Amino acid sequence: MDRIIARNLNLWYGDFHALKSVNAIFQANRITAIIGPSGCGKSTLLRVFNRMNDLIEGVRTEGEAFIDGLDILDASADLAALRKKVGMVFQRPNPFPLSIYENIVFGERIRGTKAKRDRLDEIVETSLRSVFLWDELKDSLRSSALKLSLEQKQRLCIARLIAVKADVLLMDEPCSALDPQATARIEDLMRELKHNYTIIIVTHNMQQAARVSDDTGFMLLGELIEFGKTAEIFAAPKDKRTEDYITGRYG
């Protein structure tokens, strides 16, 4: 199923043309990796899908972006609903300076819902189980989330998105701060999560893209040069610029 569609997507930061006529289809229950050199527009494209670029002064967007058939760039789009549906994980995990428990139920708290304690407990357990943290943390839920390891913090941030029932997970270099063992565990987690979520990951690590993703897009100077199945992109790229980047002859 086509979950996200970008059509002739252009974005400017002031006079700088950061995204140039991007066209792509991201399918549900798959992991899509966006690769390319620094400054090529990868993270900008990712942030289109939850409208985070709107927070930057001077940003202008043209074209279309649909999630589940809804035009998210329309002026009438409900941004609160969009950002609940489309969650984001950043390079450095950013847990709130609260307990592990309160990090998970934060979304319920700010919505002002009067969920009973049993319901909140269920949300916490389900979310932590989804990221394989429950057994590790069930006896320390009232401890500060800031005391966790980097990997645990990143898992917790993903659990926080699951708690608010996000459908799409945007991951901007989610393993860049992690060691190889922690990276492998986060990659295993992504493979599990794709059964229930649509995942788009921005990564500089081409080996990671090859290992974890089903589809890959290569970006260069704001253009989406090539997009397709990961195995095909890495084994037989159609564009010489893609081949040059993958083989290390570019940049």
Order of alpha helices (4+ residues) and beta strands (2+ residues): beta-beta-beta-alpha-beta-beta-alpha-beta-alpha-alpha-alpha-alpha-beta-alpha-beta-alpha-beta-beta-alpha-alpha
